[in-house]
Amino acid sequence: MTTLDEFSIDLQSEIILYPPQLNDLFSSVLIPGQISLIHGPMRSPMTILSHEIAVGCIRSGKLTVYLDSGTNFKPTLARRLMGDANEDALQKLMVANVMGLDDIEEIIASVATNYSIIVLDSLTGALNLNLPPSSKKRQRRLFSMLETLRETMIDSPSHLVITDHSSRDPITGASRPVGGNVLEHSIDSMIRITAFENHGYTFQIKIERSPTLKKPESLMVRMGEFGIRPLRRF
């Protein structure tokens, strides 16, 4: 009998990311109809990677939406990643501020059929705007929203990228994003970004799980306002 793990899933993203090593890592993750989660303890690298995914979508001749729950979107960074020669193409990038989960549901429902990439940066920020941390009401509302987003995305040509703060469990050492099991059970791919102490702008981007990957893959990069540069593949 053939198990599900033995089936070959040959799906490839049409979004072009730079550097090429990053594109290789994400080529089977940014798939239409799916949801991916980028999490980590530091806001800056998640936002930089989110910008590259959004700009990469435009670079590929497609439309993208950047949902900002704070002051995360940086026009200067987007222009630097795109390059001066293609700056006019950034007009295809729609940036919208969200003030809570209701805004997220409404905007994603309205754009999912026309935009190839939807970036939500960040879920933690949106939750903190109008729902108290660690409350049952917050978890119930998050569960409801994620169900709605799943129904919206599953038959759409869009891919939803969510960034979220995470921290390590003091007992198990496992890294858990805000939202816990409610969030983890509602996404397709999970990507973790961790910093290397005493190495400046050095980070590891690791695909922890994805329906298109049989084992975790990762990439060492330098990330900052200068963009993303590769170091080596693990």
N, C-alpha and C positions, 0 to 999 in steps of 0.2 A: 504494500500500500504506500502511495506517495503522500508525504506529509506536506503541510503548507510551507515549511521552511525549505523544501526541496524545489519548489517552483521558482523559476527565474523571473524576477520582476525587472523588466528592461524599460524603465521610464527615465527620460532625460529632460532636464529643464532647458528652456529656450533663452534663459537669462544669462548674459555674459558678465562675469565678475572679473575683477583684476585684484591681485596678480593671477596668472593662469593656475597656480597651485590652489588658490582659493576657489576658483571656478570648478576645478576638478573635484574638490571636496563637496561642493554644494550642487553639483550637476544632477544628482539623483535625489535631492532633497526639496528643491523649490518646484514642486510638482503641482499643477493645477488641481484644485479641489481638495487640497490638503492644508493642514495647519502645522506650523513649526514654532517651537519655543526656544528663544535664546535667553539663557539665564546665567547669572554670575553675581559675585559680591560687589562689583564695581560698575557704576553707571556708564562711565566714559567709553570703554571698549565696546559695550553693547550698542551704544548709540553710533559709534563709528562704523561698526559692521552693518547696522541698519541703514546708514547713509549709503554705504557701498552697494547694498542690495537694491535700494531704491534707485540709485543712479545707474546701476547695472541694467535695471529694467528699461530705463530710458535709452541707455546705450544700445540696447537690443531692439530699439524701435517700437517699444510698447509703453503703455500708460501705467503710472503708479500713483498710489495715494499714501501719504505719510500722516498718520494720526498722532498728534502730539498732545500728551496729557500734562505737559509742563512747558519748559523752555528748552526742549531737547534738540529741536531741529536747528541746524547751523547752516545758513545759506553759504557762508564762506567755505565751509568744508565740502558742501555739495558741489560748488563751482570748482574747487581744487580737484576733487575726484573725477569730475567730468572732463576737465581740461578747458582752457580758454577758448580753443578752437570750436568747441561744441557747446558753449555756454547757452546759446539760444535754445538748445534742446531741452533745457531745464524747465521751459514753459509747459512741458508735458507732465511735470510733477505737481500734483495737487497736495497742498499742505492744509490740514484742518485741525483746529484745536478742539479737544474733547473735554467735557467737564464732568464726566461720569459714565457709567455703563450704559445708560439710556442712549447717549450720543453715539457710543461705539456701535450698538446694535443698529441704530437708524442709519448711520452713514455707511456701514459695511453692507447692509441690505440694499442700499441705493446704488452702490458702485461695483458690486461683485461681478456683474455681468460685463462690465466694460473695461475694468482695470486688471492687468495681469498680476501685479503685486500690490498687496495692502500691508503696510507696516503699522503696527500699534506700538508706540514707544512712549510710555511704558504702561503695562497693566497695573503694576504696583502704584504708580502715580494716579491712575484713574480710580483705583479702589480707595485710595486715601482721600480723594476729594470729597466724598460724601458718605463713606461707610466706615465705622470704627473698626480698628484692627482686632482680630481674634474673636469677633462676634459671630454668633450663629446666623444672624441676619445677613451678614456679609458673605458667608459661605453659601447660604441658600441663594442669594442674588447672583453670586458668581456662577454657581451651578446652572442656574436658569439661563444666564447670558451665554455660557459656553454651549449649552444645548441649542440655543437659537443660532449661534455662529456656525455650529456644525451643520445644521440643516441648511443654512445659507450657502456654505462653502462646498458642500459635497457634490453638488451638480453644477458648480460654477467653473469658469475658466481661470479663476483667480487663485493665488496662493496667499494665505495669511501668515505673516511673521509677527510674533508677539515677543516683546522683551519683558523680562521680569527679574526682580531682585531675588537672590537666593543666599542662603547661609548654611553652614555645616552643622549637623547635629552633633552636640558635644559628646554624645555617647557612642553613636555608630560611625561618625565621621562622614556620613553621606551628605551630599549637597542637595538641599530641598528648596525649590522655588516657592515664593509666596503663593498660597492657594492650595499647596499640598496635593493630596490624592485627587481632589476635585479637578484640579488643573491638569495633572499628569495623565489622567485617564481620558482627557478630552482632546489631546493633541496627537499628531502623527509622528513628528520628529522632535527630538530634544537635543539642543546644542548648548554646551557649557563653555564659558570663557573664564579662564583662571590666569592670574598674574604670577610671574616668577619673581620671588623676592630678590632684591639687589641686582635686578637685570633691567631696570628702567622701564622701557616701553615694551617689554617682551611678554607675550601672552600665548597660551595654548588654546586653540579652538578645537573642541572635540565634539564629534557627532556621537552622542551617547546612545541614541537609539533612532532607528528609522525603518519603516517597512521595506525600504529598498536596499538596505545594507544588512549583511549577515553578521558583521562584527564592527565594533567602534573604530572610527578613523579619526585622525587628528592632524593638525598642522600647527607648527610654531611660527609666529609672526611677530613683527614689530608694528605697533599701532599707535597712532597719535594724530595730531592735526595735520601731519604730512601725508596721512593715508595709511595704507596697509602694505607691508613688505614681508616677503616670506623668509624664513630661516631654514627649517628643514622639516621633512615629513617623518612621523613616527611610524 
